[in-house]
Amino acid sequence: MANKNIRTLSSRKELDDNLFENIARLSHKNAAKEDFQELAKKFLIDDSVLIGTSSFYDFTRESNRNKKIHICSGTACMVANTQNNLHKNIENYFSKDEIGHAACIGHCHSNNAFMFDDKTYSAHSNKELKQIILKNISSSAVENYYNIGCNTTPILTSKIENIETFYALAETFKKKPQQVIQEIKTSNLRGRGGAGFPFWFKLDAVFKEPSNFAEDDTQKYIVCNADEGDPGAYSDMYLMEHQPHKVLFGMYISGLTVGANTGVLYIRGEYPNSIKIISDAIHELKEKNLIGDFRFKIIRGQGSYVCGEETALLNSIEGLRPEVRVRPPYPAQYGLFGKPTVLSNVETFANIHWILENGGNAYANLGTKQSTGTKLVSLDSFFNNPGIYEIEMGTALQTVFNDFGNGFKSEIKALQIGGPLGGIVPMHKIADLTLDFESLNQNGFLLGHASVVSIPKDFSMIQFLEHLLEFTADESCGKCYPCRIGAHRGMELLQKAQTANYKIDKQLFNDLLETLEIGSLCALGGGVPLPIKNALQYFNDELKQFFTSN
């Protein structure tokens, strides 16, 4: 009830004077306590709400407000072993208390990654770093370059020739909401954020909710989740920076379909260039008057992986602590500010224009029966040709890695596919797998964002598992104790087994994983047991020294 009351107070000023943005602004100014109290009075809420929110995020909590540079601590950079040396070089220019971390900034293809002056970089030498810090470097030298390719009909990677013509398609479907929903249903477009939920169902559910823009209580929203920061995945970044209008059109036509006049993009603070390019694209739409009265709003994330979970993301926009909501009710009925909300991720929205232009059947004819269409795949720096590739669903993974990645630069023992909650796939299993939801699920893995992080032969698997549990413990919203406590206990067990004369009781560890899996409210705590179980199954010879034999 308390959250509902605060949500109602926050929604009074809605998005024009957004509570979350106000909290972030004061935090970045390192404002005085009195300024936060004044903001609380303005919104008629208790000081504790603001403290609870501002103390949660990496970029707003008081202990981090003096950070001037943020070093990427993502999985891809970690296994590439570039960040320790980068950290030492950065200490030549900044004091230790001025150096922070960022969970992943999307430079998984090049590593040596950090954020500085609201930009992201990869510095492969101290000379490059010095040039960046002193701002004595050309823009071309810091361009975030990676390979882009496609093995089928390009849906997400094709060029838009004319913006006006591109958006004119909306006029064809403007007053045909049921036709839009039917085309999406026929296409069998499934959510590209990892869960694979049929997108048409979300549209249909929100469409059936009453709508009247003149009445505040029937407002609806379209929300794009651009905060799904799986370390190793930079496909959302590619779409926002190279195909912004495909994302925006998908949100716009979704709004016309369900009766929503507002689209909100919650974009990771770790992707500053994405925020700028999306903002420029929205400005272009307004200048050319291509979207009528439909409005877009960008909300900048402040450093929290759990905000990739849809209900935590909604809480965040509202200025609440981004804790996962218990469901039901689902966002389709009770979403942003308690209103019906279509919420999906960047890649899902980016598919919609092609489906409506070419028909749902054309999309369904690509890929497999259950996993239709294409999928963007992110390949990390261990590939000879790292980059973003649009691959038809059902394609053999071996083909993706050999024909597009061009194999590996060094010997790899496993791949983590699908982010920190994705499965750890030993190299001998790659030949059995195809790029689709079913193939990976049936073999005990996960497609997720289709990010690929390589684990080198000489990288300790128990250190990798410790990293996953440390990540989960650090990023937990704290709402449910299996995740909040369980991830910490698991991390401690793995640390103790490496540093002391101690073996982990295997039954105890399995019970811990089961508690996380069954008892967690969302996929953060519930998903991390999957890669750990994969590692215990396929790398037992390496890990058995740390566990009891029972």
C-alpha positions as CSV (number, residue, x, y, z in Angstrom):
1,M,0.0,0.0,0.0
2,A,2.9,2.4,0.8
3,N,4.3,2.1,-2.7
4,K,0.9,2.7,-4.2
5,N,0.5,5.9,-2.3
6,I,4.0,7.1,-3.2
7,R,3.4,6.1,-6.8
8,T,0.2,8.2,-6.8
9,L,2.1,11.2,-5.4
10,S,4.9,10.7,-8.0
11,S,2.4,10.5,-10.8
12,R,0.9,13.9,-10.1
13,K,3.8,15.6,-11.9
14,E,4.2,12.5,-14.1
15,L,7.1,12.8,-16.6
16,D,7.4,16.5,-17.1
17,D,8.8,17.0,-13.6
18,N,9.9,13.5,-12.9
19,L,10.8,12.5,-9.4
20,F,13.6,10.1,-10.4
21,E,15.3,12.7,-12.6
22,N,15.1,15.2,-9.8
23,I,16.8,12.8,-7.4
24,A,19.5,12.1,-9.9
25,R,20.0,15.8,-10.6
26,L,20.5,16.6,-6.9
27,S,22.8,13.6,-6.4
28,H,25.1,14.6,-9.3
29,K,25.3,18.1,-7.9
30,N,26.1,16.5,-4.5
31,A,23.4,18.7,-3.2
32,A,22.9,19.4,0.5
33,K,20.5,17.5,2.7
34,E,18.1,20.4,2.8
35,D,17.7,20.3,-1.0
36,F,16.6,16.7,-0.8
37,Q,14.2,17.6,2.0
38,E,12.8,20.4,-0.2
39,L,12.2,18.0,-3.0
40,A,10.4,15.6,-0.7
41,K,8.1,18.4,0.4
42,K,7.4,19.3,-3.2
43,F,6.3,15.8,-4.0
44,L,4.5,15.4,-0.5
45,I,6.6,12.3,0.3
46,D,8.8,11.3,3.2
47,D,12.6,12.0,3.1
48,S,13.2,8.3,3.5
49,V,11.8,7.6,0.0
50,L,14.5,9.9,-1.6
51,I,17.2,8.5,0.6
52,G,16.2,4.9,-0.3
53,T,16.3,5.7,-4.0
54,S,19.4,7.8,-4.2
55,S,21.4,5.4,-2.0
56,F,20.6,2.5,-4.3
57,Y,22.3,3.4,-7.6
58,D,26.0,3.3,-8.5
59,F,25.9,6.8,-9.9
60,T,23.8,8.5,-7.2
61,R,24.8,7.0,-3.9
62,E,26.6,9.4,-1.7
63,S,29.8,7.4,-1.4
64,N,30.2,7.5,-5.3
65,R,29.3,11.1,-6.0
66,N,32.9,12.2,-6.3
67,K,33.8,9.6,-8.9
68,K,35.2,11.2,-12.1
69,I,36.0,8.1,-14.1
70,H,34.3,4.6,-14.1
71,I,36.2,1.5,-15.2
72,C,34.2,-1.3,-16.8
73,S,33.9,-4.3,-14.5
74,G,31.8,-6.4,-17.0
75,T,32.4,-10.1,-17.6
76,A,33.9,-9.7,-21.1
77,C,36.5,-7.2,-19.9
78,M,37.2,-9.4,-16.9
79,V,38.0,-12.6,-18.8
80,A,40.1,-10.5,-21.3
81,N,42.3,-9.5,-18.3
82,T,42.6,-5.9,-19.5
83,Q,41.2,-4.0,-16.6
84,N,43.9,-4.3,-13.9
85,N,46.5,-2.7,-16.1
86,L,44.0,-0.1,-17.2
87,H,43.2,0.7,-13.5
88,K,47.0,1.1,-12.8
89,N,47.3,3.5,-15.7
90,I,44.2,5.5,-14.6
91,E,45.7,5.9,-11.2
92,N,48.4,8.1,-12.8
93,Y,45.7,10.7,-13.5
94,F,43.1,10.3,-10.7
95,S,43.2,9.5,-7.0
96,K,41.7,6.2,-5.9
97,D,38.6,7.8,-4.4
98,E,37.9,9.4,-7.8
99,I,37.8,6.1,-9.6
100,G,34.5,4.2,-9.8
101,H,33.2,1.2,-11.7
102,A,30.5,0.6,-14.3
103,A,28.9,-2.9,-14.7
104,C,29.3,-2.9,-18.5
105,I,29.6,-0.1,-21.0
106,G,29.2,-2.2,-24.2
107,H,32.8,-2.3,-25.3
108,C,32.9,-6.1,-25.0
109,H,34.4,-6.3,-28.5
110,S,37.5,-4.3,-27.6
111,N,37.8,-4.2,-23.7
112,N,40.1,-1.8,-21.9
113,A,36.8,0.0,-21.3
114,F,35.9,3.0,-19.2
115,M,33.6,6.0,-18.9
116,F,34.9,9.5,-18.7
117,D,33.4,13.0,-19.2
118,D,30.0,11.3,-20.2
119,K,31.6,9.3,-23.0
120,T,32.8,5.7,-23.3
121,Y,36.3,4.6,-24.4
122,S,38.7,1.8,-24.9
123,A,42.3,2.7,-24.2
124,H,44.8,0.0,-25.3
125,S,47.9,1.9,-24.1
126,N,48.9,4.5,-21.6
127,K,49.5,6.8,-24.5
128,E,45.9,6.5,-25.7
129,L,44.6,7.0,-22.2
130,K,46.7,10.1,-21.7
131,Q,45.4,11.6,-24.9
132,I,41.8,10.9,-23.8
133,I,42.2,12.3,-20.3
134,L,43.9,15.4,-21.7
135,K,41.2,15.6,-24.4
136,N,43.9,15.7,-27.0
137,I,42.5,13.1,-29.3
138,S,40.4,13.1,-32.5
139,S,36.8,11.9,-32.6
140,S,37.7,9.2,-35.1
141,A,40.3,7.7,-32.7
142,V,37.7,7.1,-30.1
143,E,34.9,5.8,-32.4
144,N,33.3,2.7,-30.9
145,Y,33.9,0.5,-34.0
146,Y,32.9,-3.1,-34.4
147,N,31.9,-5.4,-37.3
148,I,28.3,-5.6,-38.4
149,G,26.9,-8.4,-40.6
150,C,23.9,-10.4,-41.6
151,N,23.3,-14.0,-42.9
152,T,19.7,-13.5,-44.1
153,T,17.1,-10.9,-45.0
154,P,18.2,-7.9,-43.1
155,I,15.5,-6.7,-40.8
156,L,17.5,-5.0,-38.0
157,T,20.6,-4.1,-39.9
158,S,19.2,-2.7,-43.2
159,K,19.5,1.0,-43.9
160,I,16.6,3.4,-43.7
161,E,16.7,5.3,-47.0
162,N,14.0,8.0,-46.2
163,I,12.7,8.9,-42.7
164,E,9.4,10.4,-44.0
165,T,8.6,7.3,-46.1
166,F,9.6,5.1,-43.2
167,Y,7.1,6.7,-40.8
168,A,4.4,7.0,-43.5
169,L,3.7,3.3,-42.9
170,A,2.0,4.3,-39.6
171,E,-0.8,6.0,-41.6
172,T,-1.7,2.6,-43.1
173,F,-2.3,1.1,-39.7
174,K,-3.3,4.1,-37.7
175,K,-6.9,3.1,-37.2
176,K,-6.4,-0.6,-37.6
177,P,-5.2,-1.8,-34.1
178,Q,-6.6,-5.3,-34.5
179,Q,-4.8,-5.7,-37.8
180,V,-1.5,-4.7,-36.2
181,I,-2.0,-7.1,-33.4
182,Q,-2.9,-9.9,-35.8
183,E,0.2,-9.3,-38.0
184,I,2.4,-9.4,-34.9
185,K,0.6,-12.6,-33.7
186,T,1.1,-14.2,-37.1
187,S,4.8,-13.3,-37.1
188,N,5.2,-15.0,-33.7
189,L,7.6,-12.2,-32.6
190,R,8.8,-13.1,-29.2
191,G,10.4,-10.7,-26.7
192,R,14.1,-10.3,-27.4
193,G,15.1,-9.4,-23.9
194,G,15.6,-13.0,-23.0
195,A,12.2,-14.4,-21.8
196,G,10.8,-14.9,-25.3
197,F,7.3,-13.9,-24.3
198,P,4.9,-13.4,-27.3
199,F,4.8,-9.7,-28.0
200,W,1.3,-9.7,-29.5
201,F,-0.1,-10.7,-26.1
202,K,1.1,-7.6,-24.4
203,L,-0.3,-5.4,-27.2
204,D,-3.7,-7.2,-27.0
205,A,-3.9,-7.0,-23.2
206,V,-3.2,-3.2,-23.1
207,F,-5.5,-2.6,-26.1
208,K,-8.4,-4.1,-24.2
209,E,-7.9,-1.8,-21.3
210,P,-10.1,1.4,-21.6
211,S,-8.4,4.5,-22.9
212,N,-9.3,8.2,-23.0
213,F,-6.5,10.7,-22.9
214,A,-8.8,13.4,-21.4
215,E,-9.1,11.2,-18.3
216,D,-5.9,10.8,-16.3
217,D,-7.1,7.5,-14.9
218,T,-7.1,5.9,-18.3
219,Q,-3.7,7.0,-19.5
220,K,-1.6,4.3,-21.1
221,Y,2.2,4.1,-21.7
222,I,4.7,2.4,-24.0
223,V,7.9,1.7,-22.2
224,C,11.1,0.6,-23.9
225,N,13.5,-1.3,-21.7
226,A,16.9,-0.1,-22.8
227,D,18.5,-1.0,-19.5
228,E,19.1,-4.7,-20.0
229,G,22.8,-4.4,-19.4
230,D,23.9,-8.0,-19.7
231,P,27.7,-7.9,-19.7
232,G,28.8,-9.2,-23.1
233,A,25.7,-7.8,-24.9
234,Y,25.8,-4.6,-26.9
235,S,23.0,-5.3,-29.4
236,D,20.7,-2.7,-27.8
237,M,23.5,-0.2,-28.0
238,Y,23.9,-1.0,-31.8
239,L,20.2,-0.5,-32.4
240,M,20.0,2.8,-30.5
241,E,23.1,4.2,-32.1
242,H,22.7,2.8,-35.7
243,Q,19.0,2.2,-36.0
244,P,17.2,4.6,-33.6
245,H,14.2,5.1,-35.9
246,K,13.5,1.4,-36.0
247,V,13.2,1.4,-32.2
248,L,11.1,4.7,-32.1
249,F,8.7,3.6,-34.9
250,G,8.0,0.3,-33.0
251,M,7.1,2.3,-29.9
252,Y,5.1,4.8,-31.9
253,I,2.9,2.3,-33.7
254,S,2.5,0.3,-30.5
255,G,1.1,3.5,-29.0
256,L,-1.3,4.1,-31.8
257,T,-2.4,0.4,-31.6
258,V,-3.2,0.3,-27.8
259,G,-4.3,3.9,-27.3
260,A,-1.2,5.3,-25.7
261,N,0.1,8.8,-26.4
262,T,3.4,8.5,-24.5
263,G,6.6,6.5,-25.1
264,V,9.3,6.2,-22.4
265,L,12.8,5.0,-23.2
266,Y,14.7,4.0,-20.0
267,I,18.3,4.0,-21.3
268,R,21.3,2.8,-19.4
269,G,23.5,5.6,-18.0
270,E,26.4,3.5,-19.2
271,Y,25.4,4.2,-22.8
272,P,25.7,8.0,-23.0
273,N,26.1,8.0,-26.8
274,S,22.9,6.0,-27.2
275,I,21.1,8.6,-25.1
276,K,22.4,11.4,-27.3
277,I,21.6,9.7,-30.6
278,I,18.0,8.7,-29.5
279,S,17.5,12.2,-28.3
280,D,18.6,13.6,-31.7
281,A,16.3,11.2,-33.5
282,I,13.3,12.3,-31.4
283,H,14.1,15.9,-32.1
284,E,14.2,15.0,-35.9
285,L,10.7,13.5,-35.6
286,K,9.3,16.6,-33.9
287,E,11.0,18.9,-36.5
288,K,9.5,16.9,-39.4
289,N,6.1,16.5,-37.6
290,L,6.1,12.8,-38.3
291,I,4.4,11.5,-35.1
292,G,1.6,14.0,-34.4
293,D,0.8,14.4,-30.7
294,F,2.7,11.3,-29.7
295,R,5.5,12.2,-27.2
296,F,8.7,10.5,-26.3
297,K,10.6,10.8,-23.0
298,I,14.1,9.6,-22.3
299,I,14.9,8.5,-18.7
300,R,18.6,8.0,-18.0
301,G,19.4,5.0,-15.8
302,Q,21.8,5.6,-12.9
303,G,23.7,2.3,-12.7
304,S,21.6,-0.7,-11.7
305,Y,21.4,-4.1,-13.5
306,V,18.2,-5.1,-11.8
307,C,16.4,-2.2,-13.6
308,G,16.5,-4.5,-16.6
309,E,13.7,-6.4,-14.8
310,E,10.5,-4.8,-16.0
311,T,8.8,-4.0,-12.7
312,A,12.0,-2.7,-11.1
313,L,12.4,-0.5,-14.1
314,L,8.9,0.9,-13.6
315,N,9.5,1.6,-10.0
316,S,12.7,3.4,-10.9
317,I,11.0,5.7,-13.4
318,E,8.5,6.6,-10.6
319,G,11.4,7.6,-8.3
320,L,10.9,4.6,-6.0
321,R,13.6,2.2,-4.9
322,P,13.9,-0.2,-7.9
323,E,12.6,-3.3,-6.2
324,V,10.9,-6.1,-8.1
325,R,7.1,-6.1,-7.8
326,V,5.1,-9.1,-6.9
327,R,3.0,-10.2,-9.9
328,P,0.1,-10.2,-10.6
329,P,-0.9,-7.5,-11.4
330,Y,1.2,-7.4,-14.5
331,P,2.3,-4.2,-16.3
332,A,-0.4,-4.6,-18.9
333,Q,-3.0,-3.8,-16.3
334,Y,-0.9,-2.0,-13.6
335,G,2.3,-0.6,-15.1
336,L,3.9,2.8,-15.1
337,F,2.3,5.1,-12.4
338,G,-0.3,2.2,-12.1
339,K,-1.5,2.6,-15.7
340,P,-1.8,0.0,-18.4
341,T,1.7,-0.3,-20.0
342,V,3.2,-2.1,-23.0
343,L,6.8,-2.9,-21.8
344,S,9.3,-4.6,-24.0
345,N,13.0,-4.3,-25.0
346,V,14.9,-2.4,-27.7
347,E,15.2,-5.3,-30.2
348,T,11.6,-6.3,-29.9
349,F,10.3,-2.8,-30.9
350,A,12.9,-2.6,-33.7
351,N,11.4,-5.6,-35.5
352,I,7.8,-4.1,-35.8
353,H,8.2,-1.9,-38.9
354,W,9.5,-4.8,-41.0
355,I,6.7,-7.1,-39.9
356,L,4.0,-4.5,-40.8
357,E,5.6,-3.6,-44.0
358,N,6.2,-7.2,-45.2
359,G,3.5,-9.0,-43.3
360,G,3.5,-11.4,-40.4
361,N,3.8,-14.4,-42.6
362,A,7.0,-13.2,-44.2
363,Y,8.6,-12.8,-40.7
364,A,7.2,-16.2,-39.6
365,N,8.9,-17.8,-42.7
366,L,12.3,-16.8,-41.3
367,G,13.8,-18.9,-38.6
368,T,12.1,-21.9,-37.0
369,K,8.4,-22.5,-36.3
370,Q,8.7,-21.5,-32.6
371,S,11.6,-19.1,-32.9
372,T,10.8,-16.9,-35.9
373,G,12.7,-14.1,-37.5
374,T,16.3,-13.0,-36.8
375,K,18.4,-12.4,-33.7
376,L,21.3,-10.0,-33.1
377,V,24.3,-11.8,-31.7
378,S,27.1,-10.0,-29.8
379,L,30.6,-11.6,-30.2
380,D,33.3,-10.5,-27.8
381,S,37.0,-9.7,-28.3
382,F,38.2,-13.3,-28.3
383,F,36.7,-13.7,-31.8
384,N,38.9,-12.8,-34.8
385,N,35.9,-10.7,-36.1
386,P,34.1,-9.5,-33.0
387,G,30.9,-7.5,-33.6
388,I,27.1,-7.5,-34.0
389,Y,25.6,-10.0,-36.4
390,E,22.0,-10.4,-37.5
391,I,21.5,-14.1,-37.7
392,E,18.4,-16.1,-38.8
393,M,17.0,-18.1,-36.0
394,G,17.8,-21.8,-36.3
395,T,21.3,-21.2,-37.7
396,A,23.9,-23.5,-36.3
397,L,26.1,-21.8,-33.6
398,Q,29.1,-23.3,-35.2
399,T,28.3,-21.4,-38.4
400,V,27.9,-18.2,-36.6
401,F,31.2,-18.5,-34.8
402,N,33.2,-19.7,-37.8
403,D,31.7,-17.8,-40.7
404,F,31.1,-14.5,-38.9
405,G,33.3,-14.6,-35.8
406,N,36.1,-16.2,-38.0
407,G,37.0,-18.4,-35.0
408,F,39.0,-17.5,-31.9
409,K,42.2,-15.7,-31.3
410,S,43.2,-18.1,-28.5
411,E,42.0,-21.4,-27.0
412,I,38.6,-21.2,-25.4
413,K,37.1,-23.8,-23.0
414,A,33.6,-22.5,-22.7
415,L,31.2,-19.7,-23.8
416,Q,28.7,-18.0,-21.6
417,I,25.7,-17.2,-23.8
418,G,22.9,-14.9,-22.7
419,G,24.5,-12.7,-20.1
420,P,25.4,-13.4,-16.4
421,L,22.3,-15.5,-16.0
422,G,23.0,-17.4,-19.2
423,G,24.3,-20.9,-19.5
424,I,28.0,-21.8,-19.6
425,V,28.4,-23.9,-22.7
426,P,31.5,-26.1,-23.0
427,M,33.1,-26.0,-26.5
428,H,32.2,-29.6,-27.3
429,K,28.5,-28.8,-27.0
430,I,28.6,-25.9,-29.6
431,A,28.2,-28.4,-32.5
432,D,24.9,-29.6,-31.0
433,L,23.3,-26.1,-30.8
434,T,21.4,-23.8,-33.0
435,L,20.5,-20.1,-32.5
436,D,17.0,-20.3,-31.1
437,F,15.1,-20.4,-27.8
438,E,14.3,-24.1,-28.0
439,S,17.7,-25.5,-28.9
440,L,19.5,-23.8,-26.0
441,N,16.7,-24.4,-23.5
442,Q,16.4,-28.1,-24.3
443,N,20.2,-28.5,-23.8
444,G,20.1,-26.8,-20.4
445,F,21.3,-23.3,-21.5
446,L,19.7,-20.0,-22.4
447,L,19.5,-17.7,-25.4
448,G,18.9,-14.5,-23.5
449,H,20.3,-11.5,-25.4
450,A,22.4,-13.8,-27.5
451,S,25.6,-12.3,-26.1
452,V,28.7,-14.5,-26.3
453,V,31.4,-14.2,-23.7
454,S,34.4,-16.4,-24.2
455,I,36.1,-18.1,-21.2
456,P,39.8,-18.8,-22.0
457,K,41.3,-22.2,-21.2
458,D,43.6,-20.6,-18.5
459,F,40.8,-18.7,-16.8
460,S,39.8,-20.3,-13.5
461,M,36.2,-21.6,-13.5
462,I,35.7,-21.2,-9.8
463,Q,36.8,-17.5,-10.1
464,F,34.3,-17.1,-12.9
465,L,31.5,-18.5,-10.7
466,E,32.6,-16.3,-7.9
467,H,32.3,-13.3,-10.3
468,L,28.7,-14.3,-11.2
469,L,27.6,-14.6,-7.6
470,E,29.4,-11.4,-6.6
471,F,27.6,-9.6,-9.5
472,T,24.3,-11.0,-8.3
473,A,24.9,-10.0,-4.7
474,D,26.0,-6.5,-5.8
475,E,23.1,-6.0,-8.1
476,S,20.3,-7.5,-6.1
477,C,17.4,-5.2,-5.3
478,G,17.1,-6.7,-1.8
479,K,13.4,-7.3,-2.0
480,C,13.6,-11.1,-1.5
481,Y,16.0,-12.8,0.9
482,P,16.9,-15.8,-1.3
483,C,18.6,-13.5,-3.7
484,R,19.7,-10.8,-1.2
485,I,21.3,-13.3,1.2
486,G,21.8,-16.4,-0.9
487,A,24.1,-14.7,-3.5
488,H,26.3,-13.4,-0.7
489,R,26.5,-16.8,1.0
490,G,27.4,-18.5,-2.3
491,M,30.1,-15.9,-3.0
492,E,31.5,-16.4,0.5
493,L,31.7,-20.2,0.1
494,L,33.5,-19.9,-3.2
495,Q,36.0,-17.4,-1.8
496,K,36.6,-19.4,1.3
497,A,37.3,-22.6,-0.8
498,Q,40.0,-20.7,-2.7
499,T,41.7,-18.9,0.2
500,A,41.4,-21.3,3.1
501,N,41.8,-25.0,3.9
502,Y,38.1,-25.5,3.3
503,K,35.9,-27.7,1.0
504,I,32.3,-26.7,0.2
505,D,29.7,-29.2,1.3
506,K,28.2,-30.2,-2.1
507,Q,24.7,-30.9,-0.7
508,L,24.7,-27.5,1.1
509,F,25.7,-25.8,-2.1
510,N,23.0,-27.5,-4.1
511,D,20.4,-26.6,-1.5
512,L,21.5,-23.0,-1.8
513,L,21.2,-23.0,-5.6
514,E,17.7,-24.6,-5.2
515,T,16.6,-21.9,-2.8
516,L,17.8,-19.2,-5.2
517,E,16.1,-20.8,-8.1
518,I,12.7,-21.4,-6.5
519,G,12.5,-18.6,-3.9
520,S,13.7,-15.5,-5.9
521,L,11.1,-13.1,-7.1
522,C,12.8,-12.4,-10.5
523,A,15.4,-13.9,-12.8
524,L,18.4,-12.3,-11.1
525,G,18.4,-14.6,-8.1
526,G,16.4,-17.3,-9.9
527,G,18.6,-17.4,-13.0
528,V,22.2,-17.4,-11.6
529,P,22.0,-21.1,-10.6
530,L,21.8,-22.1,-14.3
531,P,25.4,-21.2,-15.3
532,I,26.7,-22.5,-11.9
533,K,25.0,-25.9,-12.5
534,N,26.4,-26.0,-16.1
535,A,29.9,-25.4,-14.7
536,L,29.5,-28.1,-12.1
537,Q,28.3,-30.6,-14.7
538,Y,30.8,-29.9,-17.5
539,F,33.9,-28.8,-15.5
540,N,33.7,-31.2,-12.6
541,D,37.3,-32.2,-13.0
542,E,38.5,-28.6,-12.5
543,L,36.0,-27.8,-9.7
544,K,35.9,-31.0,-7.6
545,Q,39.0,-30.0,-5.6
546,F,36.8,-27.3,-4.0
547,F,33.9,-29.5,-3.0
548,T,33.3,-32.5,-0.7
549,S,32.8,-35.8,-2.5
550,N,29.3,-36.5,-1.0
